[in-house]
Amino acid sequence: MNIKMLLGGIFGILLISFINHDGLCQDPNNLKEYIFVMLKSGPDRSQSEAELKKLQAGHLDNIRSMAESGMLAIAGPFAEDIDWRGILIFNIMDTVKVKSMLNDDPAIKAGRLTFELHPIFSTPGRCLK
């Protein structure tokens, strides 16, 4: 998959949040700010299989905890083995808090993953809370 296709898919996901269940665009004046996070391959991907299993379990526990708290609206990995590993969309606009939560993630602490975050806008609805 090339970068244009990947970005097109992400744009499509975000565009869906502008459409309500009747297929009509929602009021663009009702935009809300979210934090979009791109999880990327980190500088240290040399972990043993046992270490990797432990890191992945901790990473998933961290994602589950953030989702259960209501702060994380969307999370998911990419289906292909590329440097972009997954996305997170947070339902809060506190970048300091989001960075802190991400830096506590075992996979990020170990250097297996890294991240970049960007504020985005979308209309709250079926896809985004």
N, C-alpha and C positions, 0 to 999 in steps of 0.2 A: 504494500500500500504506500503510495507516495504522500508527501506532505499536503498537497492540495486536496486529495481525497479525505485525509484525516481531518483537516480543518473544515472541509465541507460538512463532514459528519457532525462535528462539534457544533457548527453553526446551525445545522438542522435540529439538533437537540434543543438548542437555545430558542430557535424560532418556534418550536412546538409550544413553548411556554407562553407565547403571545396569542395562542389560539384557544378559545374556550370550547366546551363540549359541543356547541352548536356549529363550530367551525368558523366563528366570527372573531375577528381581532378584538382584543380587549382594549380598553382605553389606554393609549400610550402615556397619558398623564398619570397613570397609576403604576409607574415603574418603581421598582424596589432595587436597592443595591445588594449584591451578594459578593462573596469572595470565591473566585475560581482558582483552584490549585491544580497545577500540573505536576504529577509525581514523575520523576525521571530516574534513570539509572544513576546510581551514585558512583563515587570513585573507587569503592572497595566492594567488589563482587566476588571475592575469593573465599567466601565462607564454605565450610564443609557442608555436606548434606544434612547432618544433624544440627549444625548451627543454623542453617537456612530454615529448617523446619521450625525451630524454636523462634526465630525472628519473624517468620510468617505468621505463626500463631499469635505472637504478641502484637504484630501489626494489625491483624484482623480484630483482635480484642480491642485495640485502640480505636479502630474505625467503628466498631459496634458501640463502644461507649460514647463516642461523639454523636453517633446517630440517635442513640437512646436519649441523650440529653436534649435533643432537638436542635442542636447547633449545626449538625451536618445534614444537608438536605439530599444530596446525591453523591454516590461513590461507586466507582467501578474501574476494573482494570481494562486495558486494551487486549484484544483477542490475539494480537500478533506479538512476536518477540522483537520489540523495537526499543529504542532508548526511552521513549515516552512510555511509562509503565501504567499510568492510570490517572483518573481525574477525581477531584473532590469539589463539591460546591457547598459552601457554608452559608447558613441562614443568619449569620451575624456579620456586623461590619467592624469588628474589633480586630484589626490586623495583628496587633501585638498578642492578643489571646490566641488567635489562630496559629501564629508562628510558634508560640510557646507549646501549644498542644501538639503541633507537628514535630517540633524538636524533641518532645518526649517519646515519640514513636520509636520502638526498638530498631526497626529497619533503617530509620533515618539516623539514629544515634550510632549505629554500626557502620554507617557509610554506604550501605547497600542501596539506599534511595536518597534522593535529594528532591527539592521542590522549588517551584516558583509560584508566586501568587499574584493575582490581579483582580481588582474590583471589576465587576460586570453589572449590567442592569438587565432586569427581566420583569415581566408582569407576574405577580403571584397567581397561582392557579393550580391546575391538576398536577403539574410536574414539579413545581417549586413551591415550597411552603413559605 
